[in-house]
Amino acid sequence: MNGKPTKYYKFESSGSGRVNIPIALAEALNWEHNDQINIIIRTIDGQTGLFLFKKGD
């Protein structure tokens, strides 16, 4: 399975982390600042990862 690489950042001081989504990709998905993005964990072709989506109206 191929994909576009990005980075995961872990912040020890806040106990949280962040994954960067390129702006061009977010725009192609019609995501806007402060949208609620849902997350599902799935295993596909032996690779475990996240499926991110914004629910339709």
C-alpha positions as CSV (number, residue, x, y, z in Angstrom):
1,M,0.0,0.0,0.0
2,N,1.4,3.4,-1.0
3,G,0.6,6.9,0.3
4,K,1.9,10.4,0.6
5,P,4.3,10.7,3.6
6,T,3.6,13.1,6.4
7,K,4.9,13.6,10.0
8,Y,3.5,12.7,13.4
9,Y,4.5,15.0,16.3
10,K,4.2,14.0,19.9
11,F,4.0,16.8,22.5
12,E,5.2,15.6,25.9
13,S,4.1,18.8,27.7
14,S,0.5,18.6,26.6
15,G,0.0,14.8,26.4
16,S,-1.2,15.0,22.8
17,G,0.0,14.5,19.3
18,R,-0.6,15.9,15.8
19,V,-0.5,14.6,12.2
20,N,0.0,17.3,9.5
21,I,-2.4,17.1,6.6
22,P,-1.2,19.1,3.5
23,I,-3.4,22.1,2.7
24,A,-3.9,21.0,-0.9
25,L,-5.2,17.6,0.3
26,A,-7.6,19.2,2.8
27,E,-8.9,21.6,0.1
28,A,-9.4,18.6,-2.3
29,L,-11.6,17.0,0.5
30,N,-13.4,20.3,1.1
31,W,-12.1,20.4,4.7
32,E,-12.0,23.8,6.3
33,H,-10.4,25.3,9.4
34,N,-12.0,23.9,12.6
35,D,-14.1,21.2,10.8
36,Q,-14.9,18.1,12.8
37,I,-12.9,15.2,11.3
38,N,-13.9,11.6,12.3
39,I,-11.3,8.8,12.7
40,I,-11.6,5.1,12.2
41,I,-8.7,2.6,12.7
42,R,-8.6,-0.1,10.1
43,T,-6.2,-2.8,8.8
44,I,-5.9,-3.0,5.0
45,D,-3.4,-5.3,3.3
46,G,-1.7,-5.9,6.6
47,Q,-1.1,-2.2,7.3
48,T,-3.0,-0.7,10.3
49,G,-3.8,3.0,9.9
50,L,-6.4,5.8,10.2
51,F,-9.3,6.6,7.9
52,L,-10.1,10.3,8.3
53,F,-13.4,11.7,7.1
54,K,-15.8,14.6,7.5
55,K,-19.4,13.5,7.7
56,G,-21.7,14.9,5.0
57,D,-24.7,17.1,5.9
